[in-house]
Amino acid sequence: MEALGPNDPTTVGNYQLAAVLGSGGMGRVYLAFSPSGRRVAIKIIRPDLVQQRHIRLRFAREVAASRAVNGFFAAGVIDADLEANPPWLATAFIPGPSLNAAVRDAGSLPVASVRALGAALAEALSAVHSAGLIHRDLKPANVLLAPDGPRLIDFGISALEDSGSLTHAGAVMGSPGYMSPEQINGETVTTATDIFAFGAVLTFAVTGTGPFGVGSLPSMLYRSVHNPPDLTKVPDELRPLLARCLDKDPARRPDLNTILRELTGGRPAADMFPPGWLPAALSKTPIPTGPMPIPAVGPTPTPIGTTPVPMPWLEDSPVPSAARESGRPPNEATRELTIPSTPPVRTSGLPTQLAPVPSVPSLGSTTPEPASEPARQGPSRRLLLGGAIGVVAAAAAGTTAWRLLDDGGQPSTPASPPGTVRWRLSTTGTVLGRPRVAGDLVYAGSNDGTLYAAQISSGRQVWKFTTGGAIGSTPLALGGIVYLGGDDGYLYAFDAATGRTRWKYHTDGIVHSPAAGGGLVYVGSADAHLYALDATSGAFRWKFKAQNDTHSPALAGETVYVGSSDTNLYAVDAFSGNPRWAFPTKGAVSGTPAVLGGMVYFGSTDGSLYAADIGGGNRAWQFDHAAVGAGPAIANGTVYVGGAQSSLYALSATTGQKVWTFAASGDVGAPVVVDGTVYFGTSDANLYAVDAVKGTLRWKVTASSGVHSVAVADGTAYFGTDDNNLYAVSVR
């Protein structure tokens, strides 16, 4: 719970707002009080989304679905105004944390609590299904733990059993790790979809981890469809039931009556919640019982359109030059959003043109780092990964431990052995995309909606910019400009040295990683279009329409290659936007293509890596064990791609024949090849360096959490981890 900010309203309808409870992809949720003092939770659509028709339809459906569901364990609507600007709804206030926050803060729940939780959720789903609805987004964040039992919330993507989808082009409606295989594959969704999510939620509650682990969205979706759930940590008494709930075949999943009977032994669900049904560790700060005064929030924030704070420490720094390419951007995909605490004001015009002069408006929040750091008090917290102090001399396995590093992030000496941490920058979200190195800075986008620029020598944050949505795209740095796609629908162009916004262009969907060349910048959007814009001004040049989400393009010669969730790879004329050919697959083509030697290489969610002739789009070969988000990368006539069974594959670029296979210990991320070495991260927190010719391990280091896409430049690997850090690690 947070105090109201300067941009938060103080009243909505007849309700007085008191505090911020949280944020989501569509808006913010507030604690409020009715005129009689009754506590309610009010959800308000973000102002920048109000005019989007699919958002209004989804919100209206949430209100209608919530009103239709009657049940103690489902939080219903008390009041709503769909015609207000912005629209809002009020539900009963539930005094307790989400299951996601509870497990994160206090650990997994004991079996007795999980049985009670499961009984309540089964009863809540019964109420949902009795109303003719399917929830479709049951996940830990949508379960609140109150003293008298849990509540199921958020009916934003609920659907009538016989209704069509409410999705707009390219959107993934649901949450990775909890979506059923039929939901992922776009097949008919029934009430059995909620049973699959139910099994995944209870697995998370009792083990602390979902049944399909963590990692990039494509890898999690692949595991949900193709891999068995990991139930090794589930207690024996719950494992058989959860395994049946997570069956890939909807017809084999148990019904809710069976689930209730097995969890309760025939007792009513309401009898499962005596005082203390939750562990004492989940006790929270008392919830206010009366209207709260509006708190002082400090100085009034700088209005949009004022000059950014000067950054004198950059005066002697050269403007970063064109990017030193260290690998291709990874796959992009829709994510569950956490919007920043201060939503941006949406501006009109496509694009918004900002002149690069001192009085340029700063759209979003560009925050420079103070010129000097305060002295650290007390002993510093140290990073020890690998279980030893210093560098451990590895045996034949070639394993290296990370050295100790103070939080101050001082760089190691140039002679540091491979695997030595040079610095670490804490972020407020996970850096999912590949960082980008240009000049003296490294740029990394986080799913907290912030783009960070840090000095490559020390990790010192030079500037940051917060957008209106998550960032999963890879930045592109070129000619003193950094281009970045955001989940808020904008392609941004920033001054590389200062972070000042030069221009931004709005689309109607999530914007993926950009490509640029010939004075144009190309970007795909979830609104099903590929856009070409003037790289200097952001002026519109052309757009190409697919039938679904268009992803991250690759530019080669006079052709742009882009994959789409409509299952095709398209070759598009780079100057006119006219299509040249389309290559069909059996799944979404959502990764970034790679082009070399008259061939284009790309992956599909059908589990295959394809090679096609760039002249006519004719298939050259197909490899059937690839993961769309784990490559490809090409070097010296070899294609490298991650895939099935936690493996990295090296394939002949001309024939597709396997050259070698390297077995990792977790899901393989997008590889990058530099100086004869393949670098890649895995979901089980390892960074690998593998000989590109032989496929043998050179060394590996272990982090504290999953390692995402890696960039390598000047002897340093840069990557984000699941524990919200950006690392710089020596590789030679």
C-alpha positions, 0 to 999 in steps of 0.5 A: 500500500502506497500513499497517493501521488501528486497525479492520483485523483482524490475522489472518484464518484462518491468515494474518497481515495486513500491509498494506492493498492497496486497497478496493472496492465489496464490501470491502478487500484486504490483503497477508498471509502464510501460516504458511510465509511465502508472500505472498497477497492476502486480500479481506474483505467489508465488515462492513456488507454481510455480511447482504446476500444478493446480496453473499454470492451475488456473493462466492460466485460470485467464489470459484467462478469464480476456482477454475474458471479455470486459467491463468498470466495469471489470478490464482486462489483459494488459500484461502477461507472463505465461512462466516466472519464476514465471509467472505474469500478468498485469491489469489496476490499479484501484485507490481505496480500495476494498469494503471489506476494505472500509466497514471495515474502513468507515462502510456500504455504503448508499443506493444510493451508493449501488444501483450504486455499484450493477448496475456496478457489474451487468454490469460487470457480464453481460460481464463475462457471455457474454464471456461464463464464470462464475466468481464463486468468487464474494466477497467484496475483489474482488470489487475495488471502483474507483472514476468513478465506481467499478471494478470486479477483480480476475478471478482465478477460473472462469469457462466456463459454460460447462467446468469441475472444475479446483479444485484439491483434497479437495480444496474449490473453492470460499469464505464462505458466498458468495458461492451458495448452489449448489456451496457448494454441488458440483452440476452444477454451472450456471450463477445463482451462480454469482447472489447469490454472487451478493446478498451477496455482496450487503448485505455486502455493505449496512449492513456491514455484509454478509447475513450468518454472520461470524464464522467457515467455516463449520458453514458458509457453513451450513448456506448458504445451510440450513438457510435463509439469514439475511436481517433484517438490509437491507433497505426496498427498497433493501430487496425484490431484495436481497432476490430473489438473495439469493434464495436457488433455482437457477431457482428463482433468477432474471436475470441481466437485471431485476437486472439492471432495478430495481437498475437503473430505466432504466438508463445506469449503467455509469450514476450512478457515478457522483463525490461523488458517494462514501462517503467522508470517503472513500477518500484515500491517493493520489496514486503516479503518477510516478515511485517511488524510491526503499525505504530503508528497513532497515538491510538485513534480516537474510538469511535462514540457519542462527542461530535464535536470542538467547532468554535468558529469556527462559534459566531458563524455562523448556522445555514444556512437553507433552500436557495436553489434554483439548479437541479434535481439531475442524474441519479444512477447506480451508480458503481464504489465506493472505500470509505473507509479505515475502514469504518463500523460498521453500526448496527441499526434503520431508521432510526437516530434520533439526537437533536440534542444535544451528546452525539449520536453521530457515525456516520461520520467528521465532521472539522472543519477546524482553526481556523487554517491553517498558513503555506505554505512556499515559493512557492505553486502557481498555477492557470493555465487558459486559457494566460494570466496574468490575464483575457484579453480575448476576441474575438468567441468570448467566451472567458475565461481563468481568473485565477491563484489561490494555493492558499490560496483567497483570494476575488476582489473582488466586481467580478471579471469572469466566469470569475474563480476565487474559490476552490478546495477540493481533495477526495479524490474527484470531486464528480459531483452538483450542489453545494447552497448554503444560508446561508453554506455550500456542500455538495458530495458526492464519490465518495470517500464524503465530504460537504464543507461549505465557506464560500461566501466563502472555500472554507474547509472547515467540516466533512466527513462520510465515509459508507460508500460513494461519493456521487453524489447532490445534497445537499438543504439545508432548515430547518437540515438537509442530506439526502444519499443515499449509495451505502452504502444510507443516507439521511442527515440532518445538522445543516447547521452542524456536520455532526452526524448527526441520523438516518439511514435504511437501504435495500437499495440505492444512495440517490439525490438526495432531495426534500422538502416538507410535513414529509416527505423523499422518496428513491429507492433501487436496491432499487426503492422510493421512500421517504417519511420524516419530515423531522425524525425519519427515521421511516418513512411509506410506500414505493412499489415499482417493478420496478427502481431508482427514481431522484431524485424531484421533488415538485410539489403533492400528487404525487411524480414519480420515474423508474425503470430499469424504463422508467417515470415514476411519479406517486405520491400524496405523502401515501399512496404510492399510484400515480396513473399510469405513463408507459412509455418504451423505456429507464431513466428515471433523471434528475430530472423537472422539473414546471411549468405542468401538465406534467412533463418527463423523460428516458429512456435511449432518447434521448428527452425527454418531456413529459406531462400531470400529470393523467393522464400523457398524452404531450404531446410527445417530443424524440428527441436528449436525454441523460437526465443532461443536464437538463431545466431550465425557465425562461420557457416554455423547456426546456433539455436537453443531447443528441446531438453535444455540443449544448445544446437549447432547446425550447418547453415547450408544443410541444417545437419547437426554439427554438435549438441551441448547439454545445459542444465536449464532452458537455453536463452538466445545465444550470441557468438563472439571470437569463437565462443558461444555465450548464453544464459539459462533459466537455472541461473547459469551463464555458459561459454562454449567453444563454437567449433567443438561444442565443449564447455569453456567455463560457466558461472552461476548467478542467484537467479535465471540469466536472460539474453546476453550481450558481449562487447570488449571482453565483458558480458552484460545480462539481466537476471530474474532477481532484478539486476543488470550484470557486467561479467568478464569473459576473458 
